[in-house]
């Protein structure tokens, strides 16, 4: 018999729930035990002096990289002022020391944190891996925080709960804080991106009936699902279709569908494909209803997907709590970046209270060893990765696409908006105030489908597309 019930086993009682007494199947029980064991091992790894040193260096390197996105500028700065002077100057404006001291003092010095009981929202997708795994691995508790991570049904609900202050911080689609801050689709409420939760981790997945129709030029009249209008999924799908000569507003239909409902809609024939977050691309393959047409990393390798953020008001009122949250999530990101931890992480986040997905599906996404639905086994280690740096040039690209597709009317001050919402420019501002040398070149360039994007030429870039909705 299966792992669910054994009605014909004379040696076992017939129970309609697990023998442990909980209302779940034996298969769910096995998954829960595996998750607990994996969490114990990951916690053990996180408590080693080796990981603590790695985590501290990872956080410091992440913040220093924010100041010097172009490595040649970092090296010129170090050669000009010397290592000791550079370290002292950077330490005076980066919160590394504060966060490390806060970690040591967490739970020991009462009153250090302005708020300790926090509610954080998330959508059950692999993009949320760092903020989810920080919960069972105890990274929030290590910072003196009592965090409730709350599974949420959709992105509009995430937005509304942040605006209404029902959540203290949340898992965002990375363009959402820009849109909310600008009042697009909601009342304007200043929001900030603290870290990018993941890079890559998306795909265009098509119904199996289209396996011999791989050229997007032939997709006129198709129906596609996206998770939200203000999402990288929407912007990348529009970009991809437009590069093939299709107008995404007139030649195809784009429908907003919650990620958890995408596979069912593909099976029912309501859509021809979707550009969605993992694990649902892999779940479509697992369910034998779809195939992975292209990973979005092949359109823009290193593109942002989701973000971890909060309101500007929360940061201003709770700076120490925010620093503790920041460190918790960065510590989780440091662990998630190490490939040797990915299989264990899949066990930890697969259960019902988190992603509620088969472990095999999560494992394929995180390890990059996956079936594509066309009979091939792929090995793409960076299919999903966890680089937390919120580059302002990423924000500027998102704004150019909002402009291109008519979400924003009139002139856009790209740099001003990006620097208000994506937080890595704070350190540069403080360096200026202290009269310290400010590095050049704050905005790295990116290539999207082979075309270079330079944030310094954002307006010309936005206006340079033949297919647009700018009027």
N, C-alpha and C positions, 0 to 999 in steps of 0.2 A: 504493500500500500504506500501512499504518499506520506509526506511529513505533516499532513493536515489532520486526518482522522484515521482510526483503525477499527472500524465497526466489526471486523471479522477476526480479531485477535483475541483468542480465549484467555490469554495470559495477562491482558491489560484491561483496565477499566475504560469504558467508553466515555470520554469527556468531551464536551463541546468547547473547551478552552484549554490552554496550556496547563500541563501538570504542575507548573510553578505557581498556579493560582491566578495569573494575570490573564486578561481577556485578549490573548493573541495566540497564533498558531505555533506549533513546534518550530516551523521554519523561521518565524519571527523571533522566537526565543533564541535559536542558534545565532541569528544575526545580531541580537542584542548582546549575547555573550561575547561574540567576536568583536563587537564595537567596544565593549568594556575592556577586553584584553588589549586591543590596539591602543586605546586611550591610556591605559596603564603604561604600556611600553613607550608611547610618545612622551608621556609625562616624565618617565625615567630619563629619556634622552634629553628633554628640555632642562632637567635639573643638573646635568653634568656641567662641570667647569668648562669643558670644551664648547658646549652649545652656548653657555652664558657669554663666553668670550666672543664666539661667533656672532651671537645676537647683538651684543653691544657694538661690535665693529660694523655689523650690517646696518644698524640704525645710524651710526655716525657717518658711514660711507654714503648712505642714502641721502642724508641731509647735506653733506658736503657736495654731493653730485647735484643737488638742487641749486647750489650757488654756482657751480661750474658745469653746466650741461655739456659744454664742449671741452674735452679733456685737454686740448692744447692750451686753452686759456688757464685751466687749473695749473698746468705745469709751468707756464710762464709766470704766473703769480707766485708759485713756490720758489722759482729760481730768483725772482726779483726781490723778495722780502726774506727768504730763508724759512726753513721748516718751523723753527721755534716761534718766530714772530707770526707766521701764518696760523699756527695752531692756537696761539693766544688770541689773535684777532677773531678767528672763527669761533672759538669757545665762548667769546664774550657776546656773541649774537645768536648762536644756535642753542636750542634747548636740550642738548645732549646731556650735559652735567645735571641739569635740573631733573630730567626724566630718570636718570640713573639714581640720583639721590632719592627721588620720589619712590622708586622701586624698592630701595633699601628700607625706606621709612614706612612703606605701605603697611597699614594695620598696626604700626607701633606708636606713631605720634598722632593722638586724636586731634581732629580739626585741620589736618593737612589738606584734606579733600573737602571741597565745598558741598559736594553731593555724592553719596555712595550708592544709593539704590537707583539703578538706571534701567530703562526699558529700551531695547534696541530692536528695530524691525529688520526683517530680511525676507526676501523671496526665495523659495527653495530651489536654487540653481547653484551650479558649482562655482559661479562667480563669487558667491558669498563665503567661500571656503575659509579665508582667514578669520572673519568675524564670527563664523559659526564655531570653528574648531577652538577658538580662544575660550569658549565656554566649557566644554567637557575637559579640556586640558588644564583648566584652572588659571589661565593667564590673566583673566580679569581679577580673580581673587588675589593673585600675587600682587596686584597693584592696589589692593584695598577696596575693590569695587564689588558690589553685589549686583550682577547684571542678569536680567531676564531677556533672552533672545526670543523674539516673537515672530513665528511664521505668519506671513501676511499674504492675502489672496492676490493682490495685483498692485501695479505701480501707481495708479491713481489713488489707491487707498494709502500707500506709503506716503505719497505727497501730502494728502489731506491730514494724515496723522502727524506729520512733521509740522505742518502749518498750525494745526490745533494744539501743538505741544503735548500730544499723547505719547510720542516717542521722544527720547532725549537725543538719540542719534540713530542712524539707519544705513542700510544698504541702499544705495542709489544707482540708477543708471547714470553713467558719468555726465551726460548732458543735462540731467534733471536739475541739479543745483543752479546751473546757468539759467534755465528756463524759469524756474521758480523765482529766482532773484530778479529776473526781468519782467515778471508778471505775465508770462506766456502760458495760457491755459489755467491760470489761478491768480489769486491776489498776490502781488509782489511781496515776497518775504525773503530777506537776505539769507542765503545759505552758503556753506563752504564745503569744498572738497578737501578732506584731510589727507587721504591716501587713495590711490587707485587700488581697487581690490584685486583685479586681475588684468592681464593683457591677453590678447587673442581669445580663445575659448568660445568662438561662435562658428557657424557654418551655414551655408545654403543647403538645405535638405529638400529633395524632390520626391514626389510620389513615384513608386516603382514603374508605373505605366510610362514614365518619361525617360526611362534609362537609355533609350536610343535617340533621345532628343536633347542633346547636351548643349547645343548652341543657343545662347540667350537671344540671339536675333530672331529665333523662331518662337519666342514665348509671348508674342502679342495675344492679348485676351486672357492670359493666365491670371489666377488669383493667388496672392501671396499673403502670408500672415507675418506680422511683426509684433513685438510685445508692447510697444508704446511709441507714440509719435516722436517724443524727445528721447531718442535712443540711438546708440551707434548702429544697432541693427537696421533701423529705418534708413539712416544716412548712408551706410555701406551698401545696402540693397539698392537704394536709389542711384548711388554712384555707379554700381556695377551694371545695372540695367541701362543707364544713360550712356555709359561707355560702349554698350552694344547697339546704341541707336534707338532705344526705346524710351518713351516719355513715361515715367512711373505714375504720373497723374492722369494720363489719358490712354496709354497703350496696355496697361495692366491694372488690376485692382489690388490695392494694399489694404489689408484689414487688421485692426488691432485685436489680437487674441492673447489671453493670458498664456504664458509659457506652458503651464501644465495641461492646457487644452489643445496644444498644437498637434500632437500626435493623433489624438482622437479625430480632429478635423481633417487631417491628412487621410486617415483610414476611411472616413465617411465620404471622401471625395469633395468636401466643401472647399478645399484649397488644393492647388497644384504643388505648392511648396511653401517653405518658410525660411526666413533668416532669423534664427532664434539662438538662445543661449544653450549651452550644454547644461544638463545631460540630455536634453530632449532631442538633439540631433542623433546622438547615439541610441537613445531609446527608440526612435523610429526604425533604426536598423535592427535593434533587438526584437522589436515587434514584427519585423519583416513587412513593414508598410512603406518604407522609404529608403533612399540611399543618400550618402553625403556627396553632393555635387562638387563643392569646393569649400575648403576651410577658409575663414576670413583672414587668417594669417598669410594666406597666399595673395590676398588683395593688399593688405598693409600689415607687414610683420611687426608685431609689437604694439598694435593699436590698443587703446584703452577699451574696456568693456564697462565694468561697474566700478563704483567708488564707495568709499566709506566717508560719511560726512555728517554734519549737524548744522544747526542754525548759527548765524553770527552772534545772536544774542546769547546762546548757550555758552559759546566760547568766552565771550566777554564776562559773563557772570560766574563761570566755573573754569577758570584757566588751569588750575591744578588737576581738576577732574578730567578736563579735556586732554591734558598731557598724559595722564594715566591711561586713558582710553587709547590715545595715539600709540603709546608704547605697547599696550596689550596687542593691538592689531598688527603692529609692525613685527613684534616677536612671532606672532602666528605666521605672518607672511614669510619671515626668515625660515621658519620650519617648513612651510609649504614649498618654498623654492628648491629645497634639497630633494632631488629625485628619489633618494633612498627612503624618504618618508611617505611617498605618495600612496603606496599600497595600503599602509596602515591608516592614512588619512581617509582613504576611500571607505574603510570599515567604520571609521568614527562618524562620518557625516551621512552615510547611507540610510540609517534607521529612520523610522516614521517621524520622530520629533524634529528631524532636520530635513533631509531631502526626500525621504520616503521613496527610494529607488533601489533596484537590485544592485548589490555591491559590484557585480560584474560590469554593469554599465558605467558606474562612477570610476571604477578601476581603469577601464579603457580610456576614458576622458583624461584622467590625471596622469596616467603613465604614457599616453600617446601611442600605445599599441592597440590598434582597434580594427574592427571589420568595417568596411565602407559600404556594405550593402550590395556591392557589385561582384562579390566573390573574391575580393582582395583583402589582405591583411596589411595594414599600414603601420609604419613606425615613425611617428613624428613627436619626439620628446617635448617640443615646445608648442604642441597643440594648444595647451593652456599653461600660462605661467603667472607668476605673482610678483611683478615689479611694482612697488608702491608709489613710484614717483609721479606726482600730478603736474606734468609739464604744462606750462601756460600755452605753449604752441599747440598742444592737443586741444585745449579749450578754444583757441582761436580757430582751428580747423572746424570744430563743431559749430561755431558761430557763423563761419562762412557757409556751411550747409544749411543752417537755419535761414540765412539770407537768401541763398540760392533757391530754396524751395518755398519761399514766401511766408515762412513763419515769423520773420522779422521784417518790418517795413521801414523804409527810410535809411538814414546813415547809421552805421554801427561803429562805436568806439571799441574795436576789438580788444586792444591791449588793456584798456581800463577795466572792462568787464572781466576779462580773463584773470587779471591780477587781484581783483576784489574777491573772486570766487575760489580760484585755485591758489592754495596758500603758500607756495614756496617763495613768493616774492617778499614775504615779511622779513626774512633775514637780510635781503638786499637793502630794504628800507632802513633797517636798524643800522646797518653798516654805514649808510650815508649819514645818518644822524650822528654817528660817532666819529665821523670824519675819516673813516677807514677806506682803503681802496676797494672799489666795487668792480667785480669782474665784468668783462665784456660778454656779449653773446649769450643772453639769458634764454633764448628760444631755439632749441634744436630743430633741424629740418627733418622732414619725413618724406617717404616715397609711398604714394598710394597708386596702385596699379601702374607702377613704373614712372609716374609723374611726380616731380619734386614739389613739395609744399614748403614755402618760406613764409612764416608768420609776418615778416616785415612787409610783405606784399599782399596782405590778406584781401584788401578790397579789390585789387585787380584780379586776384585769383577767383574770388566769388563771381565777378562779372565776366569771367573769361570762358564760361561754359555755354556751349550752343544750346543745350537743353536745360531750361531753368523755368522758374515760375516767378520771376521778379517783375514781370509786367513791362 
